[in-house]
Amino acid sequence: MKDNSARSTLALINRTIVAYPNLRIMKTAMNWLKKCSLLLYVMVTAISCTFIESADLPLISTPTPPPPTATLEPTITPTKPPEKYSVTGFEEFVAEVEAAARGQRQSIVNRYLVNLPQYPLVTPTHAIFLYQGTPDNVAVIGEMTNWIFEDRLPLTRLSTTDLWYRIEPYEPNARLDYKFLIDETEDILDPANPIRVPSGFGFRSSFAMPGFVPPAEILPTTAETPAGTLTTETIDSQALGQIRTLVVYTPAVPPLNGSYPSVYIHDGSDYLNFIDAAVILDRLIAAENIPPLVAVFIPPIDRRVEYERNNRYVSFLTDEAVPFVRSNYNTSSNPAETGSLGASMGGLISVYAALNQPDTFGLVGTQSGALSYGGDAVIRQVELMDTVDVRFHVTIGSYETQVAGTGPEADFVSANQRFVDNLRPKGYDYFYEVSPQGHSWGFWQATLGDALIWMYNAP
């Protein structure tokens, strides 16, 4: 059908030309030709489209452009609000109080303090000391200032409220004692802090940073532990010309090897009364951290005289106290199982006794030892004498730089460092640790167990 239509169109054109031979007719024929050509174009186009539509061929068309890629808005993570009791949270609290109307400031303070987790407020890096009251001024003194008045840390009063505060950075595992100094005349315990430690000068407030981990043997517990026995003995000392008291701890279990190791502890009454050393021994022995041992707690009469390298006191120990205990309490005569231990000046006499009587004392525990006394006498003694068979456990607090005064002898940190620096080249077996603490029974309580474990578990 499509071919016949095309032939009919051509025949019409021929007939038209024949029928009009003259020029006029030719012009008319040309017009018809143009019209017929246009008609032919339309018909051919229609034929082509019909053919394409009937064929099983894919359509060719202009590709549809892809939709524009959506532009994603950047994800915005909401800023976490600061913890209420963090340093930043506290600073925002201070700003809130200062910006508030005068009549609202105290109520904002009271709301903030009502759920405060502890006093002082401690964060991983800072302690925030807080005091409520209306004195003229408040300051912190303590181990961080070596209890020196001139180095006190003044608190700032928060606007018109009764709250005073100070933010101080400390080591993550620090543990320190402190007091408040009111109007530069009266030092008091922190009334909001129930944690207190004893000292030779009365109780002190204490705080620990979050990284301080107290040893298990000093933590409160409901577990029952077999308790050792404390027996008070007296000796008529010929060396000292005095009647001396010994408080002897015997464990609740028998010795492991026929006789007990022993440790002689200076300032013995303070170790018993301030830090309950007998309970620490009970727990260490029950946990099998140390072997069952006998501990001899020796109260001083005049510690400054007795402990400052006093040869008469050393004779009392080696010639009277030790033989008495060995005869009555089944303790070993092996120096490697016999120790001398003490804190501060008690640490000094422990070192001195062992250096001069290594056949009696083969173990030493010195806690914050006053090793600088006598112009570094025991430090120089280690350097000058031949090496003896004694093992040393040495601990010192990093804040013990001005203990009971000023000058070279007051810097216990440097003195203990000089001591171990002399032990090292002489080949001594020793343990040395500096902790972020001060000259405190809290420090000595926390490290007594470590000292005994190291001393009585020979490598």
ZAMARGU-4260 file (C-alpha; in steps of 0.2 Angstrom, whole numbers, plus 5000, padded with zeros to 4 digits):
<rodrens>
0) 5000/5000/5000 | 5014/5012/5004 | 5023/5009/4986 | 5006/5012/4976 | 5003/5029/4985
5) 5021/5035/4979 | 5018/5029/4961 | 5001/5037/4960 | 5009/5054/4965 | 5022/5053/4951
10) 5009/5048/4938 | 4999/5064/4943 | 5014/5075/4940 | 5017/5067/4923 | 5000/5070/4917
15) 5000/5088/4923 | 5016/5092/4913 | 5008/5084/4897 | 4992/5093/4899 | 5000/5110/4899
20) 5013/5112/4886 | 5015/5131/4885 | 5025/5142/4897 | 5011/5147/4907 | 5006/5130/4909
25) 5024/5125/4914 | 5024/5138/4928 | 5007/5131/4934 | 5015/5114/4932 | 5030/5119/4942
30) 5019/5125/4956 | 5010/5109/4956 | 5027/5100/4956 | 5032/5110/4972 | 5016/5105/4981
35) 5017/5087/4975 | 5035/5087/4981 | 5030/5093/4998 | 5016/5080/4999 | 5029/5067/4994
40) 5040/5072/5008 | 5026/5071/5021 | 5021/5054/5014 | 5039/5047/5014 | 5041/5053/5032
45) 5025/5045/5037 | 5030/5029/5029 | 5047/5029/5038 | 5039/5032/5055 | 5026/5018/5052
50) 5040/5006/5047 | 5050/5011/5063 | 5036/5009/5074 | 5032/4992/5067 | 5050/4986/5068
55) 5056/4977/5084 | 5070/4989/5086 | 5076/4999/5101 | 5071/5018/5101 | 5085/5030/5099
60) 5082/5046/5109 | 5091/5059/5118 | 5097/5052/5135 | 5087/5060/5150 | 5100/5069/5161
65) 5102/5061/5178 | 5094/5071/5192 | 5105/5083/5200 | 5115/5075/5215 | 5108/5081/5231
70) 5120/5092/5242 | 5121/5084/5259 | 5121/5096/5273 | 5136/5093/5285 | 5132/5082/5300
75) 5134/5093/5316 | 5137/5083/5332 | 5129/5092/5346 | 5142/5099/5358 | 5141/5088/5374
80) 5137/5100/5389 | 5151/5100/5402 | 5149/5089/5417 | 5141/5099/5431 | 5155/5094/5443
85) 5170/5096/5431 | 5182/5111/5430 | 5172/5118/5415 | 5156/5115/5424 | 5162/5123/5439
90) 5168/5138/5429 | 5151/5140/5421 | 5143/5139/5438 | 5154/5153/5444 | 5149/5163/5429
95) 5131/5160/5432 | 5132/5166/5450 | 5142/5182/5445 | 5129/5186/5431 | 5114/5183/5442
100) 5104/5196/5452 | 5111/5199/5469 | 5096/5191/5478 | 5098/5175/5468 | 5116/5171/5469
105) 5116/5162/5486 | 5102/5151/5481 | 5111/5146/5465 | 5126/5141/5476 | 5115/5131/5487
110) 5108/5121/5473 | 5125/5118/5466 | 5132/5111/5482 | 5118/5101/5488 | 5123/5086/5476
115) 5142/5089/5476 | 5150/5072/5476 | 5164/5076/5488 | 5174/5089/5496 | 5186/5095/5489
120) 5178/5092/5472 | 5191/5082/5462 | 5192/5079/5443 | 5204/5069/5433 | 5216/5084/5433
125) 5211/5096/5447 | 5205/5098/5464 | 5193/5112/5468 | 5194/5117/5487 | 5177/5124/5493
130) 5173/5133/5510 | 5157/5141/5516 | 5158/5155/5528 | 5160/5173/5530 | 5178/5176/5536
135) 5189/5190/5529 | 5200/5177/5520 | 5203/5159/5518 | 5218/5149/5512 | 5223/5131/5510
140) 5239/5124/5518 | 5245/5107/5518 | 5257/5094/5510 | 5256/5104/5493 | 5263/5119/5503
145) 5274/5109/5515 | 5263/5117/5528 | 5272/5133/5526 | 5262/5149/5530 | 5270/5159/5517
150) 5266/5147/5503 | 5247/5146/5508 | 5235/5145/5493 | 5222/5159/5495 | 5204/5155/5491
155) 5192/5167/5481 | 5176/5173/5487 | 5162/5170/5475 | 5153/5187/5472 | 5142/5191/5487
160) 5139/5173/5492 | 5147/5164/5507 | 5156/5152/5495 | 5175/5152/5494 | 5185/5142/5481
165) 5201/5138/5473 | 5205/5127/5458 | 5222/5118/5458 | 5230/5105/5446 | 5237/5089/5454
170) 5244/5073/5447 | 5230/5060/5443 | 5235/5048/5457 | 5240/5061/5470 | 5234/5059/5489
175) 5237/5074/5500 | 5233/5081/5517 | 5227/5099/5520 | 5218/5111/5531 | 5210/5128/5529
180) 5218/5143/5536 | 5205/5156/5542 | 5210/5174/5543 | 5228/5169/5543 | 5227/5164/5561
185) 5217/5148/5564 | 5220/5132/5554 | 5205/5120/5554 | 5199/5104/5546 | 5188/5105/5531
190) 5171/5104/5539 | 5163/5097/5524 | 5176/5083/5521 | 5174/5067/5532 | 5191/5060/5527
195) 5204/5063/5540 | 5221/5055/5544 | 5230/5056/5560 | 5247/5064/5562 | 5259/5069/5576
200) 5251/5086/5576 | 5232/5080/5576 | 5220/5075/5563 | 5221/5082/5545 | 5209/5083/5531
205) 5214/5072/5516 | 5209/5070/5498 | 5214/5058/5484 | 5213/5061/5465 | 5203/5048/5455
210) 5219/5039/5449 | 5225/5035/5467 | 5221/5017/5471 | 5222/5012/5489 | 5229/4994/5492
215) 5217/4981/5497 | 5224/4978/5514 | 5219/4996/5520 | 5201/4996/5512 | 5186/4993/5523
220) 5180/4975/5522 | 5167/4964/5530 | 5178/4948/5527 | 5184/4939/5542 | 5203/4938/5543
225) 5212/4928/5556 | 5219/4940/5568 | 5237/4940/5576 | 5241/4943/5594 | 5249/4959/5601
230) 5259/4956/5617 | 5268/4969/5627 | 5285/4965/5633 | 5298/4976/5643 | 5316/4975/5643
235) 5328/4983/5656 | 5340/4990/5643 | 5358/4991/5648 | 5363/5000/5632 | 5350/5014/5635
240) 5349/5014/5654 | 5330/5013/5652 | 5315/5001/5654 | 5310/4999/5636 | 5293/4993/5629
245) 5291/4981/5614 | 5274/4977/5607 | 5276/4960/5598 | 5264/4954/5584 | 5263/4936/5582
250) 5253/4929/5567 | 5238/4918/5568 | 5246/4904/5558 | 5262/4894/5561 | 5278/4898/5552
255) 5282/4891/5534 | 5299/4885/5538 | 5301/4881/5556 | 5304/4899/5562 | 5296/4916/5558
260) 5304/4930/5549 | 5304/4946/5559 | 5303/4965/5556 | 5307/4978/5569 | 5297/4994/5567
265) 5302/5011/5574 | 5289/5023/5580 | 5280/5007/5584 | 5266/5015/5594 | 5261/5026/5579
270) 5261/5012/5567 | 5249/5003/5578 | 5238/5018/5583 | 5238/5029/5567 | 5237/5016/5553
275) 5232/5000/5562 | 5248/4990/5556 | 5243/4974/5565 | 5227/4973/5554 | 5238/4976/5538
280) 5249/4962/5543 | 5233/4951/5546 | 5227/4954/5529 | 5244/4953/5520 | 5247/4936/5528
285) 5229/4929/5525 | 5231/4934/5507 | 5248/4925/5506 | 5256/4941/5500 | 5269/4939/5514
290) 5274/4924/5524 | 5268/4923/5542 | 5280/4934/5552 | 5283/4942/5569 | 5283/4961/5570
295) 5291/4970/5584 | 5284/4988/5587 | 5296/4999/5597 | 5289/5015/5604 | 5302/5029/5606
300) 5305/5038/5622 | 5315/5052/5613 | 5315/5049/5595 | 5325/5064/5590 | 5339/5057/5600
305) 5337/5039/5597 | 5335/5039/5579 | 5348/5051/5573 | 5362/5038/5570 | 5362/5034/5589
310) 5374/5019/5592 | 5367/5016/5609 | 5350/5013/5601 | 5358/5002/5588 | 5366/4992/5602
315) 5349/4991/5611 | 5342/4983/5595 | 5355/4971/5591 | 5361/4966/5608 | 5345/4966/5618
320) 5329/4967/5608 | 5333/4955/5594 | 5340/4941/5605 | 5325/4943/5617 | 5313/4941/5603
325) 5322/4926/5595 | 5322/4917/5612 | 5304/4920/5615 | 5295/4921/5598 | 5304/4908/5587
330) 5311/4920/5575 | 5324/4916/5562 | 5342/4921/5565 | 5345/4924/5547 | 5349/4942/5542
335) 5340/4940/5526 | 5324/4936/5536 | 5326/4950/5548 | 5321/4968/5544 | 5321/4986/5551
340) 5308/4998/5545 | 5302/5015/5549 | 5296/5032/5543 | 5305/5049/5543 | 5318/5048/5556
345) 5313/5030/5559 | 5318/5027/5541 | 5335/5035/5545 | 5338/5024/5560 | 5333/5009/5550
350) 5346/5012/5537 | 5359/5016/5549 | 5356/5001/5560 | 5357/4989/5544 | 5373/4997/5537
355) 5382/4995/5554 | 5375/4979/5559 | 5372/4969/5543 | 5374/4953/5552 | 5358/4956/5561
360) 5347/4966/5548 | 5348/4961/5530 | 5332/4970/5526 | 5327/4989/5527 | 5311/4998/5523
365) 5312/5017/5524 | 5297/5027/5521 | 5301/5046/5518 | 5317/5043/5527 | 5326/5058/5534
370) 5342/5053/5526 | 5349/5070/5524 | 5351/5073/5543 | 5368/5074/5549 | 5374/5082/5533
375) 5370/5067/5522 | 5379/5056/5534 | 5371/5039/5529 | 5372/5044/5511 | 5390/5047/5512
380) 5393/5031/5522 | 5385/5020/5508 | 5398/5029/5496 | 5413/5026/5507 | 5410/5009/5515
385) 5411/4992/5507 | 5395/4984/5500 | 5386/4974/5513 | 5372/4961/5511 | 5357/4972/5514
390) 5342/4975/5503 | 5333/4992/5503 | 5315/4997/5500 | 5314/5016/5498 | 5299/5026/5496
395) 5297/5045/5496 | 5283/5058/5492 | 5286/5070/5478 | 5279/5084/5489 | 5292/5081/5503
400) 5304/5095/5498 | 5303/5106/5514 | 5299/5094/5528 | 5299/5103/5545 | 5309/5118/5539
405) 5320/5124/5525 | 5338/5121/5519 | 5346/5106/5512 | 5341/5094/5526 | 5323/5098/5524
410) 5323/5092/5505 | 5319/5073/5508 | 5316/5070/5490 | 5333/5075/5484 | 5341/5066/5499
415) 5332/5050/5495 | 5338/5052/5477 | 5356/5054/5482 | 5355/5039/5493 | 5349/5027/5479
420) 5361/5035/5467 | 5375/5029/5479 | 5367/5012/5481 | 5366/5009/5462 | 5385/5008/5458
425) 5389/4998/5474 | 5378/4984/5468 | 5364/4984/5481 | 5348/4976/5478 | 5335/4990/5481
430) 5317/4996/5476 | 5314/5015/5474 | 5298/5024/5471 | 5293/5042/5471 | 5274/5045/5474
435) 5264/5061/5472 | 5261/5062/5491 | 5268/5071/5506 | 5275/5067/5523 | 5260/5059/5530
440) 5254/5043/5539 | 5241/5042/5525 | 5256/5039/5513 | 5265/5027/5525 | 5249/5017/5527
445) 5247/5015/5508 | 5264/5009/5505 | 5268/4999/5521 | 5261/4983/5512 | 5271/4986/5497
450) 5287/4987/5507 | 5284/4971/5517 | 5279/4962/5501 | 5295/4967/5493 | 5306/4964/5508
455) 5299/4946/5512 | 5298/4939/5495 | 5316/4938/5490 | 5319/4936/5471
</rodrens>
